[in-house]
Amino acid sequence: MACLIENDHHFTVSIPSYEDKDGVTHYQINVVVGTVSWVVFHRYKDFVELHETLVTDHCLSKEMLPRKKYIGNRDPQFIEKRKSCLENYLQTVIAFLQKAMPFVLLKFLDFDKYDISCILQNMAFNLKRENTFVESVEGPIEYTFSPLQLHAISERLQKCCFPNESYNNDFDFSHILEFCYNSKTVIIRGNRSNIGSSNLICNNLTFELTFFKTAVNLYFYNVQLSNIYDLGSLRQSVTSFVVYNSNMEQFSDALLCDKVHKTHEESEEHVWNKLMNIDFSWNEFKRIDKSISLSPNLRSLTMDGNQMKTIDNTHLIPNLTHLSICANDITIKECLASKLACVSHLNLSQNKIDTLLPFAKLVSLQELNLASNKICDSKEIKYISDLPKLNYLVLTGNPVSTIIDYRIKVFEYFNVRASYLCLDNERPSQKELDTAAVLRALTVVREGKTPILSQTTA
């Protein structure tokens, strides 16, 4: 990331070429600050506007800028000559104003997109102008950070002060720190591409998060978490942690992202004691690894859109009540009672499950979503029909849901509890309950047992 203040002797500007866009000549300006470089395009009119401001505010001579030409300004030889003159103009202006470097000149050269000081000035000004320090009627105002902004803040924290912060209170770095300190929800959205026309790649920038002291909700979207080198106190404050599309393969990639050596056998300071909700959807997890033990008080876990085939290590989070692992490759044959003993809401839709036997002893289960799996036989319903708390079941998208009288057969298995069951997001009709009760009675009679009448026909 560029820092002109520290690289003023390694700062060059050149105009190597030009482009014709819709009949207008745009000059390509190459800017290099240290190891960072980018490209800016401006037409002659932009140079005129810049020069007028510099003449008025910074006492530049009116004669410095090449004069406008009305006839023959499309001639290649003229454009080539003007290109050289404009390059000389920029280099002369920069040499003359190098100590002051007015913001209008920096903005003309796109420093506000790539330079630490300029990015922080814009950020401080916008935060103050938008009054983001005050909570709205609906709650705290949310702000989405980029790795570029967080890198700029992190770099600034390692320095005493930037000279141009003091002349205008609107640009004061303390505005940013105050906002970060009071932010309850932190949203960070990354990008794998280059930043603008520069050689900087957004997701390659390192940053810390120590300046977020009171955050409770942490969201990462398309961020390279290995570039975070200090989480600060977030482990002691965050209750909800969401990471999407970040190529994670194990829980330590997030929970220990600021540690070089990642192992679940960490000290107490690395445990996320207040963390109750994790959503690590759309990554590259193949299993729930033992690093999940770093969040011992977890209540809700979402792992949608990964590459998981089994459910492992959930015994390390004994307080888990909500689990969602949809759109994976889950196939289950073994009993889940020891793994999901306290789970009340389970979503395993869009997987490869072909039997309900593994769910037979989940006595805490209230909601079960198995949409779009491979359950074929209605007799499978018997394995879950006696679960005492189950009142919501989704089987749509399975082969079983296409058989004749599918809903009636399901309600028949649930017997007296059928009226409490919401099947495929629809409560049973009275006709369905009556039909299921009759079929159940006939089945019982055939088996030579005393019929148990449903509450609707008793």
Disulfide bonds with the S-S distance in Angstrom:
none
